[in-house]
Amino acid sequence: MPKMKTNRGAAKRFSKTSSGRFKRAQSHRRHILTKKSTKRKRHLRSPEAVHESDKRAIQRMLPYV
């Protein structure tokens, strides 16, 4: 059977942690930042874990991660 292709869009957005979960960047940090508070922007910096119900979909897009 041939190798599966990795979804390159997903590969740029998600990375696997040592515990087997996936981490992702938070949204709302690209533009229109002047109206957002410093605290809100600071908390958006930290990576977030992908919800367990979405984990299987990401595993299918990233077969070799």
Biopython code that builds the backbone (N, CA, C, O; Angstrom):
import numpy as np
from Bio.PDB.StructureBuilder import StructureBuilder

atoms = [
    (1, "MET", "N", (0.837, -1.180, 0.000)),
    (1, "MET", "CA", (0.000, 0.000, 0.000)),
    (1, "MET", "C", (0.887, 1.252, 0.000)),
    (1, "MET", "O", (1.886, 1.290, 0.719)),
    (2, "PRO", "N", (0.545, 2.269, -0.787)),
    (2, "PRO", "CA", (1.396, 3.458, -0.852)),
    (2, "PRO", "C", (1.318, 4.276, 0.434)),
    (2, "PRO", "O", (0.413, 4.121, 1.254)),
    (3, "LYS", "N", (2.303, 5.147, 0.568)),
    (3, "LYS", "CA", (2.318, 6.024, 1.733)),
    (3, "LYS", "C", (1.143, 6.988, 1.677)),
    (3, "LYS", "O", (0.705, 7.392, 0.600)),
    (4, "MET", "N", (0.642, 7.347, 2.843)),
    (4, "MET", "CA", (-0.444, 8.325, 2.911)),
    (4, "MET", "C", (0.138, 9.727, 2.849)),
    (4, "MET", "O", (1.257, 9.968, 3.302)),
    (5, "LYS", "N", (-0.624, 10.640, 2.289)),
    (5, "LYS", "CA", (-0.179, 12.027, 2.234)),
    (5, "LYS", "C", (-0.580, 12.752, 3.509)),
    (5, "LYS", "O", (-1.680, 12.569, 4.031)),
    (6, "THR", "N", (0.332, 13.575, 3.995)),
    (6, "THR", "CA", (0.044, 14.434, 5.134)),
    (6, "THR", "C", (-0.668, 15.675, 4.644)),
    (6, "THR", "O", (-0.278, 16.253, 3.629)),
    (7, "ASN", "N", (-1.701, 16.091, 5.343)),
    (7, "ASN", "CA", (-2.375, 17.345, 5.027)),
    (7, "ASN", "C", (-1.453, 18.479, 5.468)),
    (7, "ASN", "O", (-1.249, 18.682, 6.665)),
    (8, "ARG", "N", (-0.895, 19.218, 4.511)),
    (8, "ARG", "CA", (0.119, 20.220, 4.827)),
    (8, "ARG", "C", (-0.445, 21.396, 5.613)),
    (8, "ARG", "O", (0.266, 22.002, 6.415)),
    (9, "GLY", "N", (-1.710, 21.722, 5.394)),
    (9, "GLY", "CA", (-2.325, 22.788, 6.172)),
    (9, "GLY", "C", (-2.412, 22.411, 7.642)),
    (9, "GLY", "O", (-2.168, 23.245, 8.514)),
    (10, "ALA", "N", (-2.759, 21.158, 7.922)),
    (10, "ALA", "CA", (-2.845, 20.683, 9.301)),
    (10, "ALA", "C", (-1.458, 20.569, 9.924)),
    (10, "ALA", "O", (-1.287, 20.821, 11.117)),
    (11, "ALA", "N", (-0.472, 20.191, 9.122)),
    (11, "ALA", "CA", (0.892, 20.046, 9.636)),
    (11, "ALA", "C", (1.459, 21.379, 10.110)),
    (11, "ALA", "O", (2.268, 21.419, 11.037)),
    (12, "LYS", "N", (1.037, 22.468, 9.475)),
    (12, "LYS", "CA", (1.506, 23.790, 9.878)),
    (12, "LYS", "C", (0.775, 24.307, 11.110)),
    (12, "LYS", "O", (1.277, 25.201, 11.791)),
    (13, "ARG", "N", (-0.397, 23.762, 11.407)),
    (13, "ARG", "CA", (-1.222, 24.282, 12.497)),
    (13, "ARG", "C", (-1.137, 23.484, 13.789)),
    (13, "ARG", "O", (-1.321, 24.041, 14.871)),
    (14, "PHE", "N", (-0.859, 22.185, 13.691)),
    (14, "PHE", "CA", (-0.897, 21.325, 14.865)),
    (14, "PHE", "C", (0.440, 20.629, 15.056)),
    (14, "PHE", "O", (1.116, 20.284, 14.087)),
    (15, "SER", "N", (0.814, 20.427, 16.312)),
    (15, "SER", "CA", (1.989, 19.612, 16.616)),
    (15, "SER", "C", (1.644, 18.692, 17.777)),
    (15, "SER", "O", (0.838, 19.037, 18.641)),
    (16, "LYS", "N", (2.254, 17.536, 17.786)),
    (16, "LYS", "CA", (1.945, 16.521, 18.784)),
    (16, "LYS", "C", (2.821, 16.720, 20.019)),
    (16, "LYS", "O", (4.009, 17.021, 19.902)),
    (17, "THR", "N", (2.236, 16.553, 21.192)),
    (17, "THR", "CA", (2.993, 16.662, 22.434)),
    (17, "THR", "C", (3.494, 15.280, 22.827)),
    (17, "THR", "O", (3.112, 14.276, 22.226)),
    (18, "SER", "N", (4.348, 15.236, 23.837)),
    (18, "SER", "CA", (4.907, 13.947, 24.261)),
    (18, "SER", "C", (3.849, 13.029, 24.850)),
    (18, "SER", "O", (4.006, 11.808, 24.827)),
    (19, "SER", "N", (2.773, 13.601, 25.378)),
    (19, "SER", "CA", (1.700, 12.779, 25.949)),
    (19, "SER", "C", (0.725, 12.273, 24.889)),
    (19, "SER", "O", (-0.201, 11.527, 25.206)),
    (20, "GLY", "N", (0.928, 12.677, 23.623)),
    (20, "GLY", "CA", (0.082, 12.188, 22.547)),
    (20, "GLY", "C", (-1.054, 13.112, 22.166)),
    (20, "GLY", "O", (-1.818, 12.810, 21.249)),
    (21, "ARG", "N", (-1.176, 14.239, 22.861)),
    (21, "ARG", "CA", (-2.211, 15.206, 22.516)),
    (21, "ARG", "C", (-1.673, 16.144, 21.443)),
    (21, "ARG", "O", (-0.477, 16.152, 21.151)),
    (22, "PHE", "N", (-2.568, 16.930, 20.862)),
    (22, "PHE", "CA", (-2.164, 17.902, 19.853)),
    (22, "PHE", "C", (-2.304, 19.303, 20.419)),
    (22, "PHE", "O", (-3.271, 19.608, 21.117)),
    (23, "LYS", "N", (-1.331, 20.154, 20.113)),
    (23, "LYS", "CA", (-1.440, 21.545, 20.543)),
    (23, "LYS", "C", (-1.616, 22.427, 19.322)),
    (23, "LYS", "O", (-1.183, 22.100, 18.217)),
    (24, "ARG", "N", (-2.269, 23.564, 19.561)),
    (24, "ARG", "CA", (-2.569, 24.492, 18.486)),
    (24, "ARG", "C", (-2.432, 25.908, 19.007)),
    (24, "ARG", "O", (-2.474, 26.143, 20.215)),
    (25, "ALA", "N", (-2.268, 26.852, 18.091)),
    (25, "ALA", "CA", (-2.225, 28.264, 18.451)),
    (25, "ALA", "C", (-3.652, 28.767, 18.598)),
    (25, "ALA", "O", (-4.577, 28.209, 18.008)),
    (26, "GLN", "N", (-3.829, 29.813, 19.380)),
    (26, "GLN", "CA", (-5.158, 30.371, 19.573)),
    (26, "GLN", "C", (-5.457, 31.394, 18.484)),
    (26, "GLN", "O", (-4.552, 32.017, 17.930)),
    (27, "SER", "N", (-6.723, 31.552, 18.193)),
    (27, "SER", "CA", (-7.146, 32.484, 17.150)),
    (27, "SER", "C", (-7.301, 33.893, 17.716)),
    (27, "SER", "O", (-7.100, 34.120, 18.909)),
    (28, "HIS", "N", (-7.658, 34.823, 16.856)),
    (28, "HIS", "CA", (-7.910, 36.237, 17.194)),
    (28, "HIS", "C", (-6.637, 36.998, 17.568)),
    (28, "HIS", "O", (-6.690, 37.922, 18.379)),
    (29, "ARG", "N", (-5.509, 36.625, 16.993)),
    (29, "ARG", "CA", (-4.280, 37.349, 17.279)),
    (29, "ARG", "C", (-3.665, 37.964, 16.014)),
    (29, "ARG", "O", (-2.521, 38.417, 16.062)),
    (30, "ARG", "N", (-4.370, 37.994, 14.909)),
    (30, "ARG", "CA", (-3.805, 38.425, 13.640)),
    (30, "ARG", "C", (-3.959, 39.917, 13.394)),
    (30, "ARG", "O", (-2.998, 40.583, 13.008)),
    (31, "HIS", "N", (-5.144, 40.446, 13.610)),
    (31, "HIS", "CA", (-5.383, 41.862, 13.286)),
    (31, "HIS", "C", (-6.492, 42.385, 14.194)),
    (31, "HIS", "O", (-7.077, 41.634, 14.973)),
    (32, "ILE", "N", (-6.771, 43.676, 14.084)),
    (32, "ILE", "CA", (-7.722, 44.377, 14.961)),
    (32, "ILE", "C", (-7.313, 44.164, 16.423)),
    (32, "ILE", "O", (-8.126, 43.754, 17.252)),
    (33, "LEU", "N", (-6.056, 44.444, 16.721)),
    (33, "LEU", "CA", (-5.530, 44.206, 18.058)),
    (33, "LEU", "C", (-5.662, 45.418, 18.968)),
    (33, "LEU", "O", (-5.494, 45.293, 20.181)),
    (34, "THR", "N", (-5.963, 46.593, 18.406)),
    (34, "THR", "CA", (-5.974, 47.801, 19.231)),
    (34, "THR", "C", (-7.125, 47.794, 20.227)),
    (34, "THR", "O", (-6.982, 48.314, 21.333)),
    (35, "LYS", "N", (-8.246, 47.222, 19.861)),
    (35, "LYS", "CA", (-9.391, 47.214, 20.778)),
    (35, "LYS", "C", (-9.320, 46.093, 21.805)),
    (35, "LYS", "O", (-10.108, 46.082, 22.751)),
    (36, "LYS", "N", (-8.405, 45.159, 21.646)),
    (36, "LYS", "CA", (-8.281, 44.049, 22.587)),
    (36, "LYS", "C", (-7.328, 44.439, 23.717)),
    (36, "LYS", "O", (-6.312, 45.094, 23.486)),
    (37, "SER", "N", (-7.664, 44.036, 24.921)),
    (37, "SER", "CA", (-6.854, 44.404, 26.075)),
    (37, "SER", "C", (-5.528, 43.653, 26.056)),
    (37, "SER", "O", (-5.395, 42.607, 25.420)),
    (38, "THR", "N", (-4.556, 44.208, 26.766)),
    (38, "THR", "CA", (-3.240, 43.581, 26.846)),
    (38, "THR", "C", (-3.333, 42.202, 27.469)),
    (38, "THR", "O", (-2.656, 41.270, 27.036)),
    (39, "LYS", "N", (-4.170, 42.073, 28.481)),
    (39, "LYS", "CA", (-4.350, 40.779, 29.141)),
    (39, "LYS", "C", (-4.910, 39.745, 28.174)),
    (39, "LYS", "O", (-4.459, 38.600, 28.142)),
    (40, "ARG", "N", (-5.893, 40.161, 27.391)),
    (40, "ARG", "CA", (-6.507, 39.236, 26.437)),
    (40, "ARG", "C", (-5.491, 38.784, 25.395)),
    (40, "ARG", "O", (-5.437, 37.602, 25.055)),
    (41, "LYS", "N", (-4.681, 39.721, 24.881)),
    (41, "LYS", "CA", (-3.671, 39.367, 23.879)),
    (41, "LYS", "C", (-2.587, 38.481, 24.476)),
    (41, "LYS", "O", (-2.081, 37.581, 23.806)),
    (42, "ARG", "N", (-2.232, 38.725, 25.712)),
    (42, "ARG", "CA", (-1.209, 37.919, 26.389)),
    (42, "ARG", "C", (-1.686, 36.485, 26.569)),
    (42, "ARG", "O", (-0.913, 35.548, 26.370)),
    (43, "HIS", "N", (-2.945, 36.303, 26.941)),
    (43, "HIS", "CA", (-3.475, 34.954, 27.127)),
    (43, "HIS", "C", (-3.640, 34.220, 25.800)),
    (43, "HIS", "O", (-3.610, 32.990, 25.768)),
    (44, "LEU", "N", (-3.813, 34.952, 24.714)),
    (44, "LEU", "CA", (-3.943, 34.317, 23.401)),
    (44, "LEU", "C", (-2.598, 33.820, 22.877)),
    (44, "LEU", "O", (-2.554, 33.040, 21.926)),
    (45, "ARG", "N", (-1.506, 34.266, 23.488)),
    (45, "ARG", "CA", (-0.172, 33.819, 23.066)),
    (45, "ARG", "C", (0.056, 32.344, 23.362)),
    (45, "ARG", "O", (0.680, 31.643, 22.566)),
    (46, "SER", "N", (-0.441, 31.866, 24.497)),
    (46, "SER", "CA", (-0.131, 30.516, 24.947)),
    (46, "SER", "C", (-0.855, 29.481, 24.092)),
    (46, "SER", "O", (-2.007, 29.691, 23.712)),
    (47, "PRO", "N", (-0.191, 28.364, 23.785)),
    (47, "PRO", "CA", (-0.844, 27.323, 22.986)),
    (47, "PRO", "C", (-1.959, 26.632, 23.763)),
    (47, "PRO", "O", (-1.955, 26.587, 24.993)),
    (48, "GLU", "N", (-2.889, 26.107, 23.022)),
    (48, "GLU", "CA", (-4.051, 25.447, 23.597)),
    (48, "GLU", "C", (-4.050, 23.992, 23.116)),
    (48, "GLU", "O", (-3.573, 23.702, 22.019)),
    (49, "ALA", "N", (-4.574, 23.096, 23.922)),
    (49, "ALA", "CA", (-4.687, 21.694, 23.519)),
    (49, "ALA", "C", (-5.953, 21.511, 22.697)),
    (49, "ALA", "O", (-6.977, 22.141, 22.961)),
    (50, "VAL", "N", (-5.871, 20.647, 21.704)),
    (50, "VAL", "CA", (-7.027, 20.333, 20.867)),
    (50, "VAL", "C", (-7.970, 19.454, 21.681)),
    (50, "VAL", "O", (-7.523, 18.583, 22.427)),
    (51, "HIS", "N", (-9.251, 19.679, 21.541)),
    (51, "HIS", "CA", (-10.239, 18.901, 22.275)),
    (51, "HIS", "C", (-10.175, 17.438, 21.854)),
    (51, "HIS", "O", (-9.888, 17.119, 20.700)),
    (52, "GLU", "N", (-10.447, 16.563, 22.804)),
    (52, "GLU", "CA", (-10.344, 15.116, 22.552)),
    (52, "GLU", "C", (-11.265, 14.645, 21.427)),
    (52, "GLU", "O", (-10.928, 13.701, 20.713)),
    (53, "SER", "N", (-12.407, 15.280, 21.262)),
    (53, "SER", "CA", (-13.342, 14.845, 20.223)),
    (53, "SER", "C", (-12.817, 15.170, 18.823)),
    (53, "SER", "O", (-13.258, 14.560, 17.849)),
    (54, "ASP", "N", (-11.892, 16.109, 18.704)),
    (54, "ASP", "CA", (-11.309, 16.457, 17.402)),
    (54, "ASP", "C", (-10.000, 15.724, 17.132)),
    (54, "ASP", "O", (-9.442, 15.835, 16.041)),
    (55, "LYS", "N", (-9.516, 14.990, 18.097)),
    (55, "LYS", "CA", (-8.204, 14.362, 17.974)),
    (55, "LYS", "C", (-8.127, 13.363, 16.824)),
    (55, "LYS", "O", (-7.115, 13.296, 16.126)),
    (56, "ARG", "N", (-9.190, 12.589, 16.624)),
    (56, "ARG", "CA", (-9.169, 11.565, 15.574)),
    (56, "ARG", "C", (-9.088, 12.159, 14.187)),
    (56, "ARG", "O", (-8.426, 11.614, 13.304)),
    (57, "ALA", "N", (-9.769, 13.287, 13.997)),
    (57, "ALA", "CA", (-9.737, 13.956, 12.692)),
    (57, "ALA", "C", (-8.333, 14.449, 12.381)),
    (57, "ALA", "O", (-7.873, 14.354, 11.243)),
    (58, "ILE", "N", (-7.659, 14.970, 13.380)),
    (58, "ILE", "CA", (-6.303, 15.475, 13.166)),
    (58, "ILE", "C", (-5.333, 14.319, 12.944)),
    (58, "ILE", "O", (-4.401, 14.439, 12.150)),
    (59, "GLN", "N", (-5.541, 13.212, 13.628)),
    (59, "GLN", "CA", (-4.681, 12.051, 13.428)),
    (59, "GLN", "C", (-4.788, 11.516, 12.003)),
    (59, "GLN", "O", (-3.808, 11.011, 11.455)),
    (60, "ARG", "N", (-5.963, 11.623, 11.405)),
    (60, "ARG", "CA", (-6.120, 11.176, 10.024)),
    (60, "ARG", "C", (-5.414, 12.093, 9.047)),
    (60, "ARG", "O", (-4.913, 11.650, 8.013)),
    (61, "MET", "N", (-5.376, 13.394, 9.386)),
    (61, "MET", "CA", (-4.694, 14.344, 8.513)),
    (61, "MET", "C", (-3.189, 14.290, 8.670)),
    (61, "MET", "O", (-2.455, 14.661, 7.754)),
    (62, "LEU", "N", (-2.710, 13.824, 9.844)),
    (62, "LEU", "CA", (-1.290, 13.752, 10.128)),
    (62, "LEU", "C", (-0.907, 12.307, 10.462)),
    (62, "LEU", "O", (-0.688, 11.987, 11.630)),
    (63, "PRO", "N", (-0.823, 11.434, 9.459)),
    (63, "PRO", "CA", (-0.626, 10.023, 9.740)),
    (63, "PRO", "C", (0.751, 9.676, 10.307)),
    (63, "PRO", "O", (0.888, 8.659, 10.987)),
    (64, "TYR", "N", (1.765, 10.487, 10.046)),
    (64, "TYR", "CA", (3.131, 10.111, 10.464)),
    (64, "TYR", "C", (3.682, 11.030, 11.541)),
    (64, "TYR", "O", (4.896, 11.092, 11.735)),
    (65, "VAL", "N", (2.810, 11.745, 12.244)),
    (65, "VAL", "CA", (3.279, 12.652, 13.309)),
    (65, "VAL", "C", (3.204, 11.937, 14.636)),
    (65, "VAL", "O", (3.550, 12.513, 15.668)),
]
sb = StructureBuilder()
sb.init_structure("model")
sb.init_model(0)
sb.init_chain("A")
sb.init_seg("    ")
for serial, (resi, resn, name, xyz) in enumerate(atoms, 1):
    if name == "N":
        sb.init_residue(resn, " ", resi, " ")
    sb.init_atom(name, np.array(xyz, "f"), 0.0, 1.0, " ", f" {name:<3s}", serial, name[0])
structure = sb.get_structure()
